Amino acid sequence: MPVSDEYTLNELTAWFRRRLDELRIHFDDEPLSYEANTAYDIAFYRLLAEARDAWLARHGYTPTPGQLTKAFFNAEFERSREQRLAKRNWLSRAICRLFPFKVSRRPFHVK
């Protein structure tokens, strides 16, 4: 039975999220580099290879490099989003939950 692209993306994102948390890899730990030779970049390539091998063992085929990359950065986005939401004060979190259509364009006050 073929697996949908949405299922593949969601499963890969969850896998990357779990592995990034297990290995405690954070993008903000290092300055940006144009040579792609930082510890974060090396971890990125190793995780892509590990995910490809794990997916092959579980499902019998490998996802495309585009699917792997998209899932990795989706996992990173989810992690950064949770961190940003945790920094907002309780009032702005309550307002966003009660009135999601009234999102302020001003930055939230962070305490």
LUMTORKE-19378 format. One record per atom (N, C-alpha, C): residue number from 1; residue in one letter; atom name; x, y, z. Coordinates in nm, 3 decimals, padded with zeros to 5 digits. Example, Ala and Ser with C-alpha at 12.3 -4.5 7.8 and 13.67 -1.06 7.14 Angstrom:
<lolums>
lolum n:1&res:A&atom:N&x:01.319&y:-00.569&z:00.780
lolum n:1&res:A&atom:CA&x:01.230&y:-00.450&z:00.780
lolum n:1&res:A&atom:C&x:01.320&y:-00.330&z:00.780
lolum n:2&res:S&atom:N&x:01.285&y:-00.225&z:00.708
lolum n:2&res:S&atom:CA&x:01.367&y:-00.106&z:00.714
lolum n:2&res:S&atom:C&x:01.290&y:00.003&z:00.787
</lolums>
This chain:
<lolums>
lolum n:1&res:M&atom:N&x:00.084&y:-00.118&z:00.000
lolum n:1&res:M&atom:CA&x:00.000&y:00.000&z:00.000
lolum n:1&res:M&atom:C&x:00.089&y:00.125&z:00.000
lolum n:2&res:P&atom:N&x:00.071&y:00.214&z:-00.094
lolum n:2&res:P&atom:CA&x:00.155&y:00.334&z:-00.099
lolum n:2&res:P&atom:C&x:00.126&y:00.428&z:00.018
lolum n:3&res:V&atom:N&x:00.231&y:00.495&z:00.059
lolum n:3&res:V&atom:CA&x:00.222&y:00.588&z:00.171
lolum n:3&res:V&atom:C&x:00.208&y:00.729&z:00.114
lolum n:4&res:S&atom:N&x:00.116&y:00.808&z:00.172
lolum n:4&res:S&atom:CA&x:00.094&y:00.943&z:00.121
lolum n:4&res:S&atom:C&x:00.212&y:01.034&z:00.159
lolum n:5&res:D&atom:N&x:00.226&y:01.142&z:00.082
lolum n:5&res:D&atom:CA&x:00.332&y:01.239&z:00.109
lolum n:5&res:D&atom:C&x:00.311&y:01.308&z:00.243
lolum n:6&res:E&atom:N&x:00.185&y:01.332&z:00.278
lolum n:6&res:E&atom:CA&x:00.154&y:01.398&z:00.405
lolum n:6&res:E&atom:C&x:00.196&y:01.308&z:00.523
lolum n:7&res:Y&atom:N&x:00.166&y:01.179&z:00.512
lolum n:7&res:Y&atom:CA&x:00.207&y:01.085&z:00.617
lolum n:7&res:Y&atom:C&x:00.359&y:01.081&z:00.627
lolum n:8&res:T&atom:N&x:00.426&y:01.075&z:00.513
lolum n:8&res:T&atom:CA&x:00.572&y:01.071&z:00.511
lolum n:8&res:T&atom:C&x:00.630&y:01.195&z:00.579
lolum n:9&res:L&atom:N&x:00.579&y:01.312&z:00.543
lolum n:9&res:L&atom:CA&x:00.629&y:01.436&z:00.600
lolum n:9&res:L&atom:C&x:00.605&y:01.442&z:00.751
lolum n:10&res:N&atom:N&x:00.487&y:01.404&z:00.794
lolum n:10&res:N&atom:CA&x:00.455&y:01.408&z:00.938
lolum n:10&res:N&atom:C&x:00.541&y:01.310&z:01.017
lolum n:11&res:E&atom:N&x:00.559&y:01.191&z:00.965
lolum n:11&res:E&atom:CA&x:00.639&y:01.091&z:01.035
lolum n:11&res:E&atom:C&x:00.787&y:01.131&z:01.040
lolum n:12&res:L&atom:N&x:00.837&y:01.180&z:00.929
lolum n:12&res:L&atom:CA&x:00.977&y:01.224&z:00.926
lolum n:12&res:L&atom:C&x:00.999&y:01.344&z:01.018
lolum n:13&res:T&atom:N&x:00.904&y:01.437&z:01.020
lolum n:13&res:T&atom:CA&x:00.916&y:01.552&z:01.108
lolum n:13&res:T&atom:C&x:00.919&y:01.507&z:01.254
lolum n:14&res:A&atom:N&x:00.832&y:01.415&z:01.290
lolum n:14&res:A&atom:CA&x:00.831&y:01.364&z:01.427
lolum n:14&res:A&atom:C&x:00.962&y:01.293&z:01.459
lolum n:15&res:W&atom:N&x:01.016&y:01.218&z:01.363
lolum n:15&res:W&atom:CA&x:01.142&y:01.147&z:01.385
lolum n:15&res:W&atom:C&x:01.256&y:01.247&z:01.406
lolum n:16&res:F&atom:N&x:01.263&y:01.347&z:01.319
lolum n:16&res:F&atom:CA&x:01.368&y:01.449&z:01.334
lolum n:16&res:F&atom:C&x:01.353&y:01.525&z:01.464
lolum n:17&res:R&atom:N&x:01.232&y:01.556&z:01.501
lolum n:17&res:R&atom:CA&x:01.208&y:01.629&z:01.625
lolum n:17&res:R&atom:C&x:01.259&y:01.550&z:01.745
lolum n:18&res:R&atom:N&x:01.228&y:01.421&z:01.747
lolum n:18&res:R&atom:CA&x:01.272&y:01.335&z:01.856
lolum n:18&res:R&atom:C&x:01.425&y:01.326&z:01.861
lolum n:19&res:R&atom:N&x:01.486&y:01.306&z:01.744
lolum n:19&res:R&atom:CA&x:01.632&y:01.294&z:01.740
lolum n:19&res:R&atom:C&x:01.703&y:01.424&z:01.777
lolum n:20&res:L&atom:N&x:01.651&y:01.538&z:01.732
lolum n:20&res:L&atom:CA&x:01.711&y:01.667&z:01.767
lolum n:20&res:L&atom:C&x:01.703&y:01.690&z:01.918
lolum n:21&res:D&atom:N&x:01.592&y:01.653&z:01.978
lolum n:21&res:D&atom:CA&x:01.579&y:01.667&z:02.124
lolum n:21&res:D&atom:C&x:01.671&y:01.571&z:02.198
lolum n:22&res:E&atom:N&x:01.682&y:01.447&z:02.148
lolum n:22&res:E&atom:CA&x:01.769&y:01.349&z:02.212
lolum n:22&res:E&atom:C&x:01.915&y:01.392&z:02.207
lolum n:23&res:L&atom:N&x:01.956&y:01.445&z:02.094
lolum n:23&res:L&atom:CA&x:02.097&y:01.484&z:02.076
lolum n:23&res:L&atom:C&x:02.126&y:01.626&z:02.124
lolum n:24&res:R&atom:N&x:02.022&y:01.699&z:02.164
lolum n:24&res:R&atom:CA&x:02.034&y:01.837&z:02.213
lolum n:24&res:R&atom:C&x:02.106&y:01.926&z:02.111
lolum n:25&res:I&atom:N&x:02.061&y:01.919&z:01.988
lolum n:25&res:I&atom:CA&x:02.118&y:02.000&z:01.881
lolum n:25&res:I&atom:C&x:02.033&y:02.125&z:01.867
lolum n:26&res:H&atom:N&x:02.098&y:02.242&z:01.871
lolum n:26&res:H&atom:CA&x:02.029&y:02.369&z:01.858
lolum n:26&res:H&atom:C&x:02.099&y:02.456&z:01.755
lolum n:27&res:F&atom:N&x:02.020&y:02.518&z:01.671
lolum n:27&res:F&atom:CA&x:02.073&y:02.604&z:01.566
lolum n:27&res:F&atom:C&x:02.144&y:02.726&z:01.623
lolum n:28&res:D&atom:N&x:02.094&y:02.780&z:01.732
lolum n:28&res:D&atom:CA&x:02.147&y:02.904&z:01.789
lolum n:28&res:D&atom:C&x:02.281&y:02.887&z:01.861
lolum n:29&res:D&atom:N&x:02.329&y:02.766&z:01.875
lolum n:29&res:D&atom:CA&x:02.453&y:02.743&z:01.949
lolum n:29&res:D&atom:C&x:02.578&y:02.790&z:01.876
lolum n:30&res:E&atom:N&x:02.569&y:02.810&z:01.745
lolum n:30&res:E&atom:CA&x:02.687&y:02.845&z:01.666
lolum n:30&res:E&atom:C&x:02.658&y:02.962&z:01.573
lolum n:31&res:P&atom:N&x:02.759&y:03.038&z:01.536
lolum n:31&res:P&atom:CA&x:02.738&y:03.145&z:01.438
lolum n:31&res:P&atom:C&x:02.713&y:03.087&z:01.299
lolum n:32&res:L&atom:N&x:02.655&y:03.168&z:01.212
lolum n:32&res:L&atom:CA&x:02.629&y:03.123&z:01.075
lolum n:32&res:L&atom:C&x:02.760&y:03.104&z:01.000
lolum n:33&res:S&atom:N&x:02.761&y:03.008&z:00.908
lolum n:33&res:S&atom:CA&x:02.880&y:02.979&z:00.830
lolum n:33&res:S&atom:C&x:02.841&y:02.958&z:00.685
lolum n:34&res:Y&atom:N&x:02.920&y:03.013&z:00.594
lolum n:34&res:Y&atom:CA&x:02.894&y:02.997&z:00.452
lolum n:34&res:Y&atom:C&x:02.955&y:02.868&z:00.397
lolum n:35&res:E&atom:N&x:03.049&y:02.809&z:00.470
lolum n:35&res:E&atom:CA&x:03.117&y:02.689&z:00.421
lolum n:35&res:E&atom:C&x:03.044&y:02.560&z:00.453
lolum n:36&res:A&atom:N&x:02.940&y:02.565&z:00.535
lolum n:36&res:A&atom:CA&x:02.862&y:02.447&z:00.575
lolum n:36&res:A&atom:C&x:02.950&y:02.342&z:00.642
lolum n:37&res:N&atom:N&x:03.036&y:02.388&z:00.732
lolum n:37&res:N&atom:CA&x:03.123&y:02.293&z:00.802
lolum n:37&res:N&atom:C&x:03.117&y:02.310&z:00.953
lolum n:38&res:T&atom:N&x:03.008&y:02.368&z:01.003
lolum n:38&res:T&atom:CA&x:02.993&y:02.380&z:01.148
lolum n:38&res:T&atom:C&x:02.942&y:02.247&z:01.203
lolum n:39&res:A&atom:N&x:02.944&y:02.234&z:01.333
lolum n:39&res:A&atom:CA&x:02.895&y:02.112&z:01.398
lolum n:39&res:A&atom:C&x:02.747&y:02.091&z:01.367
lolum n:40&res:Y&atom:N&x:02.670&y:02.201&z:01.358
lolum n:40&res:Y&atom:CA&x:02.528&y:02.190&z:01.325
lolum n:40&res:Y&atom:C&x:02.509&y:02.135&z:01.184
lolum n:41&res:D&atom:N&x:02.588&y:02.184&z:01.088
lolum n:41&res:D&atom:CA&x:02.577&y:02.136&z:00.950
lolum n:41&res:D&atom:C&x:02.615&y:01.988&z:00.940
lolum n:42&res:I&atom:N&x:02.719&y:01.950&z:01.010
lolum n:42&res:I&atom:CA&x:02.761&y:01.810&z:01.008
lolum n:42&res:I&atom:C&x:02.654&y:01.722&z:01.070
lolum n:43&res:A&atom:N&x:02.595&y:01.768&z:01.180
lolum n:43&res:A&atom:CA&x:02.485&y:01.693&z:01.244
lolum n:43&res:A&atom:C&x:02.365&y:01.684&z:01.149
lolum n:44&res:F&atom:N&x:02.339&y:01.790&z:01.074
lolum n:44&res:F&atom:CA&x:02.229&y:01.790&z:00.977
lolum n:44&res:F&atom:C&x:02.249&y:01.679&z:00.874
lolum n:45&res:Y&atom:N&x:02.367&y:01.672&z:00.815
lolum n:45&res:Y&atom:CA&x:02.393&y:01.569&z:00.714
lolum n:45&res:Y&atom:C&x:02.389&y:01.428&z:00.773
lolum n:46&res:R&atom:N&x:02.440&y:01.413&z:00.893
lolum n:46&res:R&atom:CA&x:02.436&y:01.280&z:00.957
lolum n:46&res:R&atom:C&x:02.293&y:01.239&z:00.989
lolum n:47&res:L&atom:N&x:02.211&y:01.334&z:01.036
lolum n:47&res:L&atom:CA&x:02.072&y:01.302&z:01.065
lolum n:47&res:L&atom:C&x:01.994&y:01.269&z:00.938
lolum n:48&res:L&atom:N&x:02.024&y:01.337&z:00.828
lolum n:48&res:L&atom:CA&x:01.959&y:01.302&z:00.701
lolum n:48&res:L&atom:C&x:01.990&y:01.158&z:00.661
lolum n:49&res:A&atom:N&x:02.116&y:01.120&z:00.674
lolum n:49&res:A&atom:CA&x:02.156&y:00.982&z:00.639
lolum n:49&res:A&atom:C&x:02.092&y:00.882&z:00.735
lolum n:50&res:E&atom:N&x:02.088&y:00.916&z:00.864
lolum n:50&res:E&atom:CA&x:02.028&y:00.827&z:00.962
lolum n:50&res:E&atom:C&x:01.878&y:00.811&z:00.937
lolum n:51&res:A&atom:N&x:01.809&y:00.921&z:00.904
lolum n:51&res:A&atom:CA&x:01.666&y:00.915&z:00.876
lolum n:51&res:A&atom:C&x:01.639&y:00.833&z:00.751
lolum n:52&res:R&atom:N&x:01.722&y:00.852&z:00.648
lolum n:52&res:R&atom:CA&x:01.706&y:00.775&z:00.525
lolum n:52&res:R&atom:C&x:01.718&y:00.625&z:00.552
lolum n:53&res:D&atom:N&x:01.820&y:00.588&z:00.631
lolum n:53&res:D&atom:CA&x:01.840&y:00.446&z:00.662
lolum n:53&res:D&atom:C&x:01.728&y:00.390&z:00.749
lolum n:54&res:A&atom:N&x:01.681&y:00.468&z:00.846
lolum n:54&res:A&atom:CA&x:01.572&y:00.423&z:00.932
lolum n:54&res:A&atom:C&x:01.443&y:00.406&z:00.853
lolum n:55&res:W&atom:N&x:01.417&y:00.499&z:00.761
lolum n:55&res:W&atom:CA&x:01.297&y:00.491&z:00.679
lolum n:55&res:W&atom:C&x:01.304&y:00.372&z:00.584
lolum n:56&res:L&atom:N&x:01.422&y:00.346&z:00.530
lolum n:56&res:L&atom:CA&x:01.440&y:00.232&z:00.441
lolum n:56&res:L&atom:C&x:01.416&y:00.102&z:00.516
lolum n:57&res:A&atom:N&x:01.467&y:00.091&z:00.637
lolum n:57&res:A&atom:CA&x:01.448&y:-00.031&z:00.716
lolum n:57&res:A&atom:C&x:01.302&y:-00.051&z:00.755
lolum n:58&res:R&atom:N&x:01.231&y:00.058&z:00.780
lolum n:58&res:R&atom:CA&x:01.093&y:00.046&z:00.827
lolum n:58&res:R&atom:C&x:00.994&y:00.031&z:00.712
lolum n:59&res:H&atom:N&x:01.012&y:00.108&z:00.603
lolum n:59&res:H&atom:CA&x:00.913&y:00.111&z:00.496
lolum n:59&res:H&atom:C&x:00.960&y:00.049&z:00.365
lolum n:60&res:G&atom:N&x:01.087&y:00.020&z:00.352
lolum n:60&res:G&atom:CA&x:01.136&y:-00.047&z:00.232
lolum n:60&res:G&atom:C&x:01.172&y:00.044&z:00.117
lolum n:61&res:Y&atom:N&x:01.170&y:00.173&z:00.137
lolum n:61&res:Y&atom:CA&x:01.214&y:00.268&z:00.035
lolum n:61&res:Y&atom:C&x:01.269&y:00.392&z:00.105
lolum n:62&res:T&atom:N&x:01.341&y:00.473&z:00.030
lolum n:62&res:T&atom:CA&x:01.396&y:00.595&z:00.090
lolum n:62&res:T&atom:C&x:01.317&y:00.716&z:00.043
lolum n:63&res:P&atom:N&x:01.292&y:00.810&z:00.134
lolum n:63&res:P&atom:CA&x:01.227&y:00.934&z:00.091
lolum n:63&res:P&atom:C&x:01.323&y:01.018&z:00.006
lolum n:64&res:T&atom:N&x:01.269&y:01.110&z:-00.067
lolum n:64&res:T&atom:CA&x:01.353&y:01.196&z:-00.150
lolum n:64&res:T&atom:C&x:01.434&y:01.292&z:-00.062
lolum n:65&res:P&atom:N&x:01.545&y:01.342&z:-00.112
lolum n:65&res:P&atom:CA&x:01.622&y:01.441&z:-00.035
lolum n:65&res:P&atom:C&x:01.539&y:01.565&z:00.000
lolum n:66&res:G&atom:N&x:01.447&y:01.603&z:-00.088
lolum n:66&res:G&atom:CA&x:01.361&y:01.716&z:-00.061
lolum n:66&res:G&atom:C&x:01.267&y:01.690&z:00.057
lolum n:67&res:Q&atom:N&x:01.211&y:01.568&z:00.063
lolum n:67&res:Q&atom:CA&x:01.125&y:01.533&z:00.176
lolum n:67&res:Q&atom:C&x:01.203&y:01.532&z:00.307
lolum n:68&res:L&atom:N&x:01.323&y:01.478&z:00.304
lolum n:68&res:L&atom:CA&x:01.406&y:01.473&z:00.424
lolum n:68&res:L&atom:C&x:01.441&y:01.615&z:00.472
lolum n:69&res:T&atom:N&x:01.481&y:01.700&z:00.380
lolum n:69&res:T&atom:CA&x:01.518&y:01.836&z:00.417
lolum n:69&res:T&atom:C&x:01.399&y:01.914&z:00.469
lolum n:70&res:K&atom:N&x:01.285&y:01.901&z:00.402
lolum n:70&res:K&atom:CA&x:01.164&y:01.972&z:00.446
lolum n:70&res:K&atom:C&x:01.122&y:01.925&z:00.584
lolum n:71&res:A&atom:N&x:01.129&y:01.795&z:00.611
lolum n:71&res:A&atom:CA&x:01.090&y:01.742&z:00.742
lolum n:71&res:A&atom:C&x:01.187&y:01.791&z:00.850
lolum n:72&res:F&atom:N&x:01.316&y:01.796&z:00.818
lolum n:72&res:F&atom:CA&x:01.414&y:01.843&z:00.916
lolum n:72&res:F&atom:C&x:01.384&y:01.987&z:00.956
lolum n:73&res:F&atom:N&x:01.363&y:02.073&z:00.858
lolum n:73&res:F&atom:CA&x:01.339&y:02.213&z:00.890
lolum n:73&res:F&atom:C&x:01.200&y:02.238&z:00.948
lolum n:74&res:N&atom:N&x:01.104&y:02.151&z:00.917
lolum n:74&res:N&atom:CA&x:00.975&y:02.157&z:00.986
lolum n:74&res:N&atom:C&x:00.993&y:02.127&z:01.134
lolum n:75&res:A&atom:N&x:01.075&y:02.027&z:01.165
lolum n:75&res:A&atom:CA&x:01.102&y:01.994&z:01.305
lolum n:75&res:A&atom:C&x:01.172&y:02.109&z:01.375
lolum n:76&res:E&atom:N&x:01.267&y:02.171&z:01.308
lolum n:76&res:E&atom:CA&x:01.336&y:02.287&z:01.367
lolum n:76&res:E&atom:C&x:01.239&y:02.403&z:01.387
lolum n:77&res:F&atom:N&x:01.149&y:02.424&z:01.292
lolum n:77&res:F&atom:CA&x:01.051&y:02.532&z:01.306
lolum n:77&res:F&atom:C&x:00.959&y:02.507&z:01.424
lolum n:78&res:E&atom:N&x:00.912&y:02.383&z:01.441
lolum n:78&res:E&atom:CA&x:00.825&y:02.350&z:01.554
lolum n:78&res:E&atom:C&x:00.896&y:02.374&z:01.687
lolum n:79&res:R&atom:N&x:01.021&y:02.334&z:01.694
lolum n:79&res:R&atom:CA&x:01.096&y:02.356&z:01.818
lolum n:79&res:R&atom:C&x:01.114&y:02.505&z:01.847
lolum n:80&res:S&atom:N&x:01.148&y:02.584&z:01.746
lolum n:80&res:S&atom:CA&x:01.168&y:02.727&z:01.769
lolum n:80&res:S&atom:C&x:01.036&y:02.796&z:01.800
lolum n:81&res:R&atom:N&x:00.928&y:02.749&z:01.741
lolum n:81&res:R&atom:CA&x:00.796&y:02.807&z:01.769
lolum n:81&res:R&atom:C&x:00.758&y:02.785&z:01.914
lolum n:82&res:E&atom:N&x:00.780&y:02.666&z:01.964
lolum n:82&res:E&atom:CA&x:00.750&y:02.638&z:02.104
lolum n:82&res:E&atom:C&x:00.833&y:02.726&z:02.197
lolum n:83&res:Q&atom:N&x:00.958&y:02.746&z:02.164
lolum n:83&res:Q&atom:CA&x:01.043&y:02.831&z:02.247
lolum n:83&res:Q&atom:C&x:00.995&y:02.976&z:02.244
lolum n:84&res:R&atom:N&x:00.956&y:03.025&z:02.126
lolum n:84&res:R&atom:CA&x:00.906&y:03.162&z:02.117
lolum n:84&res:R&atom:C&x:00.775&y:03.179&z:02.191
lolum n:85&res:L&atom:N&x:00.686&y:03.082&z:02.181
lolum n:85&res:L&atom:CA&x:00.559&y:03.091&z:02.252
lolum n:85&res:L&atom:C&x:00.577&y:03.085&z:02.402
lolum n:86&res:A&atom:N&x:00.674&y:03.010&z:02.448
lolum n:86&res:A&atom:CA&x:00.699&y:02.999&z:02.592
lolum n:86&res:A&atom:C&x:00.750&y:03.129&z:02.650
lolum n:87&res:K&atom:N&x:00.810&y:03.215&z:02.568
lolum n:87&res:K&atom:CA&x:00.866&y:03.340&z:02.617
lolum n:87&res:K&atom:C&x:00.763&y:03.451&z:02.632
lolum n:88&res:R&atom:N&x:00.648&y:03.437&z:02.567
lolum n:88&res:R&atom:CA&x:00.547&y:03.541&z:02.577
lolum n:88&res:R&atom:C&x:00.484&y:03.540&z:02.716
lolum n:89&res:N&atom:N&x:00.437&y:03.654&z:02.760
lolum n:89&res:N&atom:CA&x:00.374&y:03.659&z:02.892
lolum n:89&res:N&atom:C&x:00.234&y:03.598&z:02.886
lolum n:90&res:W&atom:N&x:00.177&y:03.573&z:03.001
lolum n:90&res:W&atom:CA&x:00.051&y:03.499&z:03.009
lolum n:90&res:W&atom:C&x:-00.065&y:03.574&z:02.943
lolum n:91&res:L&atom:N&x:-00.066&y:03.706&z:02.950
lolum n:91&res:L&atom:CA&x:-00.176&y:03.782&z:02.893
lolum n:91&res:L&atom:C&x:-00.177&y:03.773&z:02.741
lolum n:92&res:S&atom:N&x:-00.062&y:03.787&z:02.677
lolum n:92&res:S&atom:CA&x:-00.059&y:03.779&z:02.532
lolum n:92&res:S&atom:C&x:-00.090&y:03.637&z:02.484
lolum n:93&res:R&atom:N&x:-00.050&y:03.535&z:02.561
lolum n:93&res:R&atom:CA&x:-00.086&y:03.398&z:02.524
lolum n:93&res:R&atom:C&x:-00.237&y:03.379&z:02.532
lolum n:94&res:A&atom:N&x:-00.300&y:03.433&z:02.637
lolum n:94&res:A&atom:CA&x:-00.444&y:03.419&z:02.653
lolum n:94&res:A&atom:C&x:-00.518&y:03.491&z:02.541
lolum n:95&res:I&atom:N&x:-00.472&y:03.611&z:02.505
lolum n:95&res:I&atom:CA&x:-00.537&y:03.687&z:02.398
lolum n:95&res:I&atom:C&x:-00.527&y:03.612&z:02.266
lolum n:96&res:C&atom:N&x:-00.413&y:03.555&z:02.238
lolum n:96&res:C&atom:CA&x:-00.395&y:03.480&z:02.112
lolum n:96&res:C&atom:C&x:-00.482&y:03.355&z:02.109
lolum n:97&res:R&atom:N&x:-00.505&y:03.293&z:02.224
lolum n:97&res:R&atom:CA&x:-00.591&y:03.174&z:02.227
lolum n:97&res:R&atom:C&x:-00.738&y:03.212&z:02.214
lolum n:98&res:L&atom:N&x:-00.777&y:03.320&z:02.279
lolum n:98&res:L&atom:CA&x:-00.918&y:03.361&z:02.276
lolum n:98&res:L&atom:C&x:-00.955&y:03.427&z:02.144
lolum n:99&res:F&atom:N&x:-00.864&y:03.506&z:02.088
lolum n:99&res:F&atom:CA&x:-00.892&y:03.582&z:01.967
lolum n:99&res:F&atom:C&x:-00.781&y:03.558&z:01.863
lolum n:100&res:P&atom:N&x:-00.777&y:03.439&z:01.802
lolum n:100&res:P&atom:CA&x:-00.668&y:03.410&z:01.708
lolum n:100&res:P&atom:C&x:-00.672&y:03.498&z:01.583
lolum n:101&res:F&atom:N&x:-00.786&y:03.557&z:01.554
lolum n:101&res:F&atom:CA&x:-00.798&y:03.641&z:01.435
lolum n:101&res:F&atom:C&x:-00.751&y:03.783&z:01.462
lolum n:102&res:K&atom:N&x:-00.727&y:03.821&z:01.588
lolum n:102&res:K&atom:CA&x:-00.681&y:03.955&z:01.622
lolum n:102&res:K&atom:C&x:-00.536&y:03.949&z:01.668
lolum n:103&res:V&atom:N&x:-00.449&y:03.916&z:01.577
lolum n:103&res:V&atom:CA&x:-00.308&y:03.906&z:01.610
lolum n:103&res:V&atom:C&x:-00.244&y:04.043&z:01.592
lolum n:104&res:S&atom:N&x:-00.178&y:04.088&z:01.695
lolum n:104&res:S&atom:CA&x:-00.112&y:04.218&z:01.691
lolum n:104&res:S&atom:C&x:00.014&y:04.209&z:01.606
lolum n:105&res:R&atom:N&x:00.041&y:04.315&z:01.531
lolum n:105&res:R&atom:CA&x:00.162&y:04.320&z:01.449
lolum n:105&res:R&atom:C&x:00.281&y:04.367&z:01.531
lolum n:106&res:R&atom:N&x:00.257&y:04.418&z:01.652
lolum n:106&res:R&atom:CA&x:00.367&y:04.464&z:01.737
lolum n:106&res:R&atom:C&x:00.429&y:04.344&z:01.808
lolum n:107&res:P&atom:N&x:00.557&y:04.349&z:01.838
lolum n:107&res:P&atom:CA&x:00.620&y:04.239&z:01.912
lolum n:107&res:P&atom:C&x:00.568&y:04.233&z:02.056
lolum n:108&res:F&atom:N&x:00.557&y:04.113&z:02.107
lolum n:108&res:F&atom:CA&x:00.508&y:04.093&z:02.242
lolum n:108&res:F&atom:C&x:00.617&y:04.132&z:02.342
lolum n:109&res:H&atom:N&x:00.571&y:04.179&z:02.456
lolum n:109&res:H&atom:CA&x:00.665&y:04.212&z:02.563
lolum n:109&res:H&atom:C&x:00.712&y:04.082&z:02.628
lolum n:110&res:V&atom:N&x:00.839&y:04.060&z:02.635
lolum n:110&res:V&atom:CA&x:00.896&y:03.937&z:02.693
lolum n:110&res:V&atom:C&x:00.958&y:03.972&z:02.827
lolum n:111&res:K&atom:N&x:00.918&y:03.899&z:02.929
lolum n:111&res:K&atom:CA&x:00.973&y:03.921&z:03.062
lolum n:111&res:K&atom:C&x:01.074&y:03.815&z:03.094
</lolums>
